[in-house]
Amino acid sequence: MRIAVDAMGGDNGPAVIIDGALAGARAQRAKVLLVGNVSDMEAGLSLVKTTGVDIEIVEATDVITMADHPAQAVRRKPQSSINVALRLMADGKADAMISAGNSGAVMAASLLVLGRVRGIERPAIASYIPTVKGKSLLLDLGAVTDPKPSNLVQFAEMGEVYVERILNVKNPTIGLLSNGEEPTKGNALVQQVHLLLAARDDLNFVGNVEGKDVTMGTVDIVVTDGFTGNVALKTAEGVAMFLMDLLREEMTSTIPRKLAAFVLRPAFRSLRSKIDYAEIGGAPLLGVNGAVIISHGRSSARAIENAVSVGARAAQYDLAGGIAERIAKVPAEPLSVAIDSTVA
């Protein structure tokens, strides 16, 4: 397994990215290809443990920053670390690519360098959400903020492939995020998508789900547009951070509580591991020809380590190939009937 890592992405500098990448590669017994400015990467390598990992340094002479316009920067900076890392995949020199850089640029470059899976209209960013029952997959998280109804149907199909292959959940349940469970709830987009999904006998669509259902684990897959999904994800992250900070403040406010906190420290660590974004690592960009993982801009070394694991599994289970197979099996008749009914 060969993992290309954009060493220049993220807010915390190359040393943090490299530290996490090496830890992830070591755990996965994978080769890591560090892509970026050579002197910066060598400086980062001097600060971390490098034993037990096959490392290759690949030079990229430019960087796409968070301030850059994604699509314009991808074309204007062909030697950026994002572009170079993706070309390693396109050339068969890497099996997966990880970046904590400009997510819009990662998506634009992936479409340009790798291309879409045949039959896929638009890609989607997907990620696990911790729930009371384990985890659910939420998509899209920002790839397509103003989608067509057919895009969301394909998000459901791609999510099904991901959950079946990675979590080994057969015939996963699918819910459409809305402001009510009734089929008549939601905006025009949600109502049209509901009709399309309900017409599909090959999808285990259970209907609309509300925001509270996301963390309750009501369904295995939650489908929504990229704008709503991104807001939902950031809100969940904010609530988790707020609760952990509030709990820490309350448990350290008096000496008796500090003693209790010491006794309960293992439980707090377990709780934190279940809701910390770093334990998820990164979100796969589904619908492109390759295993591309987008990590949070403020990713820690632990987050990058887990992102490497996500990328390795996406490559190992050939998600792109699975999505291509799934799309090829899509029945045309029920979809056309549902579309006609939304127009009538």
GUTOR-519894 format. One record per residue (C-alpha): residue number from 1; x, y, z. Coordinates in Angstrom, 3 decimals. Example, Ala and Ser with C-alpha at 12.3 -4.5 7.8 and 13.67 -1.06 7.14 Angstrom:
BEGIN
(1,(12.300,-4.500,7.800));
(2,(13.670,-1.060,7.140));
# end
This chain:
BEGIN
(1,(0.000,0.000,0.000));
(2,(1.374,3.416,-1.039));
(3,(-0.076,6.584,0.493));
(4,(0.636,10.030,-0.977));
(5,(0.382,12.772,1.653));
(6,(0.161,16.493,0.964));
(7,(2.732,17.598,3.546));
(8,(2.022,21.292,2.946));
(9,(-1.693,21.171,3.783));
(10,(-3.196,22.045,7.150));
(11,(-2.868,24.841,9.677));
(12,(-0.263,23.244,11.939));
(13,(2.694,22.942,9.588));
(14,(4.481,20.082,7.813));
(15,(5.948,18.545,10.997));
(16,(2.482,17.693,12.358));
(17,(1.317,16.286,9.011));
(18,(4.503,14.235,8.637));
(19,(4.306,12.914,12.201));
(20,(0.757,11.686,11.638));
(21,(1.508,10.336,8.166));
(22,(4.420,8.242,9.416));
(23,(2.405,6.917,12.355));
(24,(-0.417,5.955,10.007));
(25,(1.912,4.356,7.480));
(26,(3.638,2.437,10.257));
(27,(0.297,1.112,11.532));
(28,(-0.850,0.166,8.018));
(29,(2.567,-1.186,6.977));
(30,(2.385,1.164,4.028));
(31,(4.863,3.234,2.094));
(32,(4.358,6.984,2.514));
(33,(5.119,9.488,-0.234));
(34,(5.527,12.933,1.315));
(35,(4.746,15.657,-1.208));
(36,(5.814,19.273,-0.807));
(37,(8.739,21.628,-0.330));
(38,(11.819,19.446,0.192));
(39,(13.557,21.625,2.789));
(40,(10.352,22.007,4.809));
(41,(9.747,18.252,4.737));
(42,(13.324,17.433,5.712));
(43,(13.010,19.836,8.635));
(44,(9.777,18.133,9.652));
(45,(11.315,14.675,9.384));
(46,(14.133,15.720,11.709));
(47,(11.568,16.302,14.468));
(48,(9.738,12.964,14.337));
(49,(10.389,9.250,14.607));
(50,(11.138,7.843,11.157));
(51,(12.073,4.237,11.940));
(52,(9.957,1.402,10.611));
(53,(8.508,3.330,7.666));
(54,(9.330,3.306,3.957));
(55,(9.499,7.024,3.122));
(56,(9.826,8.733,-0.243));
(57,(10.123,12.497,-0.623));
(58,(8.439,13.940,-3.716));
(59,(9.103,17.577,-4.536));
(60,(6.297,20.027,-5.208));
(61,(7.432,23.581,-5.818));
(62,(4.138,25.341,-5.126));
(63,(1.368,25.401,-2.521));
(64,(-2.353,26.107,-2.782));
(65,(-3.307,28.119,0.284));
(66,(-6.645,28.352,2.069));
(67,(-7.019,31.866,0.633));
(68,(-6.668,30.713,-2.986));
(69,(-9.694,30.280,-5.231));
(70,(-9.873,26.460,-5.561));
(71,(-10.510,25.951,-9.281));
(72,(-8.301,28.833,-10.388));
(73,(-5.420,27.788,-8.135));
(74,(-5.519,24.190,-9.357));
(75,(-4.949,25.336,-12.946));
(76,(-2.588,28.167,-12.061));
(77,(-0.395,26.034,-9.796));
(78,(0.166,22.681,-11.561));
(79,(3.230,21.984,-9.386));
(80,(1.338,22.459,-6.116));
(81,(1.534,19.684,-3.533));
(82,(-2.136,18.811,-4.084));
(83,(-1.734,18.422,-7.850));
(84,(1.545,16.514,-7.598));
(85,(0.134,14.094,-4.996));
(86,(-2.901,13.371,-7.158));
(87,(-0.743,12.810,-10.241));
(88,(1.117,10.133,-8.283));
(89,(-2.202,8.300,-8.076));
(90,(-3.038,8.923,-11.713));
(91,(0.374,7.545,-12.715));
(92,(-0.092,4.413,-10.606));
(93,(2.612,5.375,-8.095));
(94,(0.231,5.797,-5.135));
(95,(-2.923,3.986,-4.021));
(96,(-4.455,6.780,-1.928));
(97,(-3.979,10.502,-1.321));
(98,(-4.428,12.466,1.922));
(99,(-4.684,16.257,2.220));
(100,(-5.606,18.668,5.012));
(101,(-5.264,21.573,2.621));
(102,(-7.825,23.617,0.697));
(103,(-10.708,21.141,0.386));
(104,(-12.212,22.906,-2.615));
(105,(-8.875,22.658,-4.393));
(106,(-8.557,18.973,-3.506));
(107,(-11.963,18.326,-5.051));
(108,(-11.285,20.426,-8.157));
(109,(-7.878,18.830,-8.685));
(110,(-9.294,15.339,-8.152));
(111,(-11.856,15.926,-10.885));
(112,(-9.204,17.349,-13.199));
(113,(-6.460,14.776,-12.558));
(114,(-8.401,11.602,-11.715));
(115,(-11.803,12.286,-13.236));
(116,(-15.240,11.137,-12.124));
(117,(-16.328,7.539,-11.888));
(118,(-18.243,6.691,-15.067));
(119,(-21.907,7.584,-14.600));
(120,(-21.396,9.818,-11.560));
(121,(-22.711,13.343,-12.024));
(122,(-21.100,15.000,-8.982));
(123,(-18.793,13.707,-6.223));
(124,(-19.657,13.839,-2.526));
(125,(-17.661,14.185,0.677));
(126,(-18.682,11.588,3.253));
(127,(-17.791,11.019,6.877));
(128,(-18.798,8.933,9.829));
(129,(-20.796,10.600,12.590));
(130,(-20.638,9.020,16.075));
(131,(-24.085,7.915,17.248));
(132,(-25.593,6.206,20.276));
(133,(-25.656,3.005,18.205));
(134,(-22.127,3.282,16.828));
(135,(-21.702,5.369,13.695));
(136,(-23.634,6.583,10.660));
(137,(-22.399,7.930,7.348));
(138,(-23.316,11.529,6.505));
(139,(-22.988,12.906,2.987));
(140,(-22.559,15.356,1.315));
(141,(-20.374,17.515,3.561));
(142,(-19.625,20.321,1.147));
(143,(-18.694,19.068,-2.303));
(144,(-21.998,20.142,-3.890));
(145,(-23.835,22.959,-2.139));
(146,(-26.566,23.423,-4.758));
(147,(-27.276,19.936,-6.147));
(148,(-29.910,18.527,-8.451));
(149,(-32.276,15.854,-7.094));
(150,(-30.482,13.166,-9.105));
(151,(-27.207,14.106,-7.394));
(152,(-28.605,13.203,-3.969));
(153,(-29.881,9.883,-5.286));
(154,(-26.347,9.076,-6.399));
(155,(-25.051,10.180,-2.989));
(156,(-27.296,7.498,-1.492));
(157,(-25.911,4.913,-3.914));
(158,(-22.301,5.854,-3.175));
(159,(-22.977,5.881,0.551));
(160,(-24.454,2.402,0.276));
(161,(-21.261,1.115,-1.349));
(162,(-19.098,2.733,1.331));
(163,(-21.067,1.347,4.270));
(164,(-21.348,-2.127,2.756));
(165,(-17.657,-2.391,1.899));
(166,(-16.069,-0.602,4.854));
(167,(-18.494,-1.391,7.701));
(168,(-19.722,-4.669,6.219));
(169,(-23.346,-3.613,6.768));
(170,(-25.549,-5.334,4.222));
(171,(-28.518,-3.469,2.761));
(172,(-27.922,-0.354,4.913));
(173,(-30.829,1.908,5.777));
(174,(-30.914,5.322,4.108));
(175,(-32.559,8.483,5.423));
(176,(-33.035,11.887,3.798));
(177,(-32.279,14.819,6.105));
(178,(-35.295,17.104,6.404));
(179,(-37.202,19.266,8.878));
(180,(-39.775,16.562,9.504));
(181,(-40.375,12.865,8.967));
(182,(-43.422,13.293,6.741));
(183,(-42.858,12.985,2.953));
(184,(-44.429,16.413,2.455));
(185,(-41.869,18.139,4.704));
(186,(-38.747,19.856,3.400));
(187,(-37.998,22.280,0.585));
(188,(-38.607,21.544,-3.090));
(189,(-35.290,19.707,-3.419));
(190,(-35.957,17.418,-0.460));
(191,(-39.484,16.617,-1.630));
(192,(-38.280,15.706,-5.121));
(193,(-35.436,13.568,-3.778));
(194,(-37.868,11.793,-1.456));
(195,(-39.989,10.778,-4.439));
(196,(-36.951,9.559,-6.356));
(197,(-35.584,7.494,-3.479));
(198,(-38.994,6.059,-2.594));
(199,(-39.333,4.798,-6.175));
(200,(-36.133,2.770,-5.910));
(201,(-36.712,-0.828,-4.843));
(202,(-32.965,-1.476,-4.851));
(203,(-32.302,1.074,-2.083));
(204,(-33.312,0.561,1.548));
(205,(-34.808,4.039,1.869));
(206,(-36.760,4.479,5.111));
(207,(-37.877,8.082,4.572));
(208,(-37.032,11.472,5.980));
(209,(-34.970,11.872,9.146));
(210,(-34.605,14.937,11.345));
(211,(-31.446,16.519,12.715));
(212,(-31.748,14.663,16.012));
(213,(-31.798,11.343,14.182));
(214,(-28.272,11.885,12.854));
(215,(-26.632,11.250,16.238));
(216,(-29.311,8.818,17.413));
(217,(-28.243,6.349,14.735));
(218,(-31.746,6.033,13.300));
(219,(-30.309,5.081,9.896));
(220,(-26.977,3.868,8.544));
(221,(-26.711,6.609,5.904));
(222,(-27.941,10.204,6.061));
(223,(-28.189,11.968,2.695));
(224,(-28.308,15.740,2.279));
(225,(-26.932,18.568,0.150));
(226,(-23.400,19.815,0.752));
(227,(-24.426,23.094,2.367));
(228,(-26.735,21.494,4.929));
(229,(-24.346,18.614,5.555));
(230,(-21.402,20.902,6.215));
(231,(-23.428,23.029,8.630));
(232,(-24.679,19.894,10.406));
(233,(-21.143,18.529,10.739));
(234,(-19.669,21.796,12.041));
(235,(-22.575,22.159,14.477));
(236,(-22.012,18.638,15.796));
(237,(-18.290,19.358,16.205));
(238,(-19.060,22.584,18.051));
(239,(-21.541,20.915,20.395));
(240,(-19.033,18.158,21.174));
(241,(-16.307,20.707,21.956));
(242,(-18.708,22.745,24.097));
(243,(-19.801,19.726,26.131));
(244,(-16.221,18.558,26.717));
(245,(-15.133,22.045,27.798));
(246,(-18.182,22.405,30.038));
(247,(-17.569,18.999,31.585));
(248,(-13.908,19.843,32.185));
(249,(-14.841,23.148,33.811));
(250,(-17.427,21.564,36.093));
(251,(-15.235,18.625,37.097));
(252,(-12.302,20.851,38.090));
(253,(-14.223,23.583,39.928));
(254,(-13.750,22.107,43.437));
(255,(-11.305,19.745,45.124));
(256,(-13.904,16.956,45.604));
(257,(-14.817,17.189,41.917));
(258,(-11.147,17.086,40.925));
(259,(-10.762,13.876,42.921));
(260,(-13.840,12.434,41.225));
(261,(-12.489,13.501,37.838));
(262,(-9.231,11.673,38.552));
(263,(-11.142,8.473,39.295));
(264,(-13.297,8.911,36.181));
(265,(-10.412,9.860,33.895));
(266,(-10.534,6.575,31.892));
(267,(-14.248,7.139,31.243));
(268,(-13.604,10.705,30.078));
(269,(-10.868,9.507,27.734));
(270,(-13.216,6.906,26.295));
(271,(-15.912,9.548,25.797));
(272,(-13.483,11.918,24.120));
(273,(-12.292,9.213,21.728));
(274,(-15.875,8.642,20.595));
(275,(-16.624,12.277,19.750));
(276,(-13.209,13.672,18.790));
(277,(-12.952,14.463,15.058));
(278,(-9.308,13.359,15.170));
(279,(-10.437,9.765,15.697));
(280,(-12.312,9.885,12.384));
(281,(-9.323,11.337,10.578));
(282,(-10.646,12.266,7.192));
(283,(-13.551,12.151,4.785));
(284,(-13.382,10.265,1.481));
(285,(-14.287,12.102,-1.698));
(286,(-16.683,9.599,-3.244));
(287,(-17.268,9.529,-6.982));
(288,(-13.735,10.167,-8.264));
(289,(-11.407,7.555,-9.724));
(290,(-9.269,6.968,-6.676));
(291,(-9.070,6.997,-2.890));
(292,(-8.900,10.702,-2.003));
(293,(-9.223,11.641,1.667));
(294,(-9.939,15.200,2.806));
(295,(-8.870,16.031,6.356));
(296,(-9.749,18.973,8.583));
(297,(-7.518,22.014,8.134));
(298,(-6.643,21.989,11.833));
(299,(-5.851,18.276,11.839));
(300,(-3.538,17.005,14.550));
(301,(-0.993,14.256,14.008));
(302,(-3.549,11.797,15.387));
(303,(-6.122,12.947,12.826));
(304,(-3.685,12.474,9.945));
(305,(-2.726,9.046,11.292));
(306,(-6.375,8.017,11.156));
(307,(-6.813,9.631,7.735));
(308,(-4.077,7.340,6.426));
(309,(-6.080,4.402,7.766));
(310,(-9.225,5.674,6.010));
(311,(-7.300,6.062,2.757));
(312,(-5.738,2.627,3.009));
(313,(-9.140,1.000,3.549));
(314,(-10.723,2.967,0.705));
(315,(-7.994,1.726,-1.633));
(316,(-7.994,-1.810,-0.254));
(317,(-11.738,-2.215,-0.753));
(318,(-11.680,-0.427,-4.138));
(319,(-14.469,2.028,-3.400));
(320,(-14.186,3.687,-6.802));
(321,(-14.609,0.328,-8.512));
(322,(-17.511,-0.563,-6.247));
(323,(-19.249,2.711,-7.027));
(324,(-18.781,2.142,-10.761));
(325,(-20.336,-1.319,-10.440));
(326,(-23.240,0.067,-8.397));
(327,(-24.015,2.868,-10.828));
(328,(-23.942,0.434,-13.752));
(329,(-26.731,-1.579,-12.086));
(330,(-29.063,1.380,-11.521));
(331,(-32.554,0.656,-12.894));
(332,(-33.672,3.365,-15.300));
(333,(-37.460,2.858,-15.277));
(334,(-38.371,3.652,-11.636));
(335,(-36.176,6.761,-11.738));
(336,(-37.828,8.138,-14.860));
(337,(-41.303,7.484,-13.457));
(338,(-40.440,9.350,-10.260));
(339,(-39.004,12.288,-12.193));
(340,(-42.169,12.508,-14.281));
(341,(-44.264,12.578,-11.115));
(342,(-42.325,15.546,-9.718));
(343,(-42.889,17.543,-12.878));
(344,(-46.578,16.738,-13.270));
# end
